[in-house]
């Protein structure tokens, strides 16, 4: 397997790295290793060199040679994320941002720019915002969602099963999480090729990423407005009606965080699990023979190839010590998920079976631990299981060495996963039942009687699909834009 490119934003823009022959190809200021450019095409190897040279916490350079600590040790990472008295996610604390070293045009600014969301908050404000998100998450009906995941899997497979070949990234892994998340949020009518394209465009950091972000935010703000007026039994309604009383702007911003983070993480998780199944005969044999369940396979993947390899960033609230390094107040620290998962003190044998062991760093920890990890696991568990059951003879349709990745400092995204199989007939899909509306909340705890509107009356059309979207598969929007609201699970 070879990387498609490497830059901190995941783009293919050669201007983001130094030109051939430039001194920047070597070590940076102070002899520090760079986490970008030609010398960092294999970041896993860079992390191991840093571990050998400095131990579990190492100094390195982000794009534009901005200094940062890379936390490589499993225990050190867990200590950092679990000690809010010493480390914060509030990017405004970063001394390199305060003194101008990290400039506004740095390609990592979208990851660093402070926003009034729970990811960057702490103290009482974090409790208020995070409480609303976790409260809404707790209302998800996982029995119903699992049925929904299976239904969407069958629908996606229907679109290519008669062809006998497919790309499991572009035709499956990039679509299933978005379809499920749109339903969880309460906007199944918004799921189509266009919103998938917009999400991918945002994450790549292309020239049209701002427009793609605006497209998604418009959809989320329309949803917020509808649910403020007519609550339903969905995530968005529960977020709005939480006692934290989030404003419409806060609701919209948190919906974007939930949607995009869950989408990217689960897309990568699905692609990673399917790739291992298709390229590792022993792994697949264990699944077929019953020695390994799909959930155990997913957990193994979360150790070996976490959906996010690092996370930007934590910041020291005071002078402290971590992993034998003196960390100054305001210093930035990279949460090293992938290097922490292969810490030799925790995994001396990387071939050892980690199935059932959930002490990996894939979902973080402490106050900012991923609140949607159960949803991500469910999408991967049910989606992979249903796909393999439907296409039991599926096999890779290229050499493993031909697989390519789009790499950034935060993720490794498989570009394509071509497969072939004996053509299958399309299958009939179960219909989704209409969900119950959530009674509107009123002051003093009083509620009005719920009013059930005809589903089509509350569905607002989104922006017209782009030419690229129009050229894509035509079956999906017609199948999904049904006038049904929310899966109650009954």
Protein Blocks (a to p, Z undefined) as FASTA:
>chain_A
ZZfbdcfkopabfklpccehiaklmccehhiacfedjklmpmmlmmmmmmmmnojbdcdd
dehhiacdddfbfklmmmmmmmmklpccbfklpmklmnomacfklmklmmmoccddfklg
gcjllmmmmmmmmmmmmmpcfklmmmmmmmmmmmmmmmmmmnopacfklmmmmmmmmmmm
mmmnopaklgcfklmmmmmmmmnopaklmmmmmmmmmmmmmmmmmmmmmccddfklmmmm
pmklpafklmmmmmmmmmmmmmmmmmmmmmmmmmmmmmmmklmmmmmnopacfklmmmmm
mmmmgfblbdcddddfbdcdeehiacdehiacdddfklmmmomklmmplkbcfehiakbf
knogajllcfklmmmmmmmmmmmmmmmmmmmmgccfbdfklpccdddfkbccdfbdcddd
dddddddddddddddddddddehhiacddddddfklmpccdddddfklmmmcfklmmmmm
pcbfbdehZZ
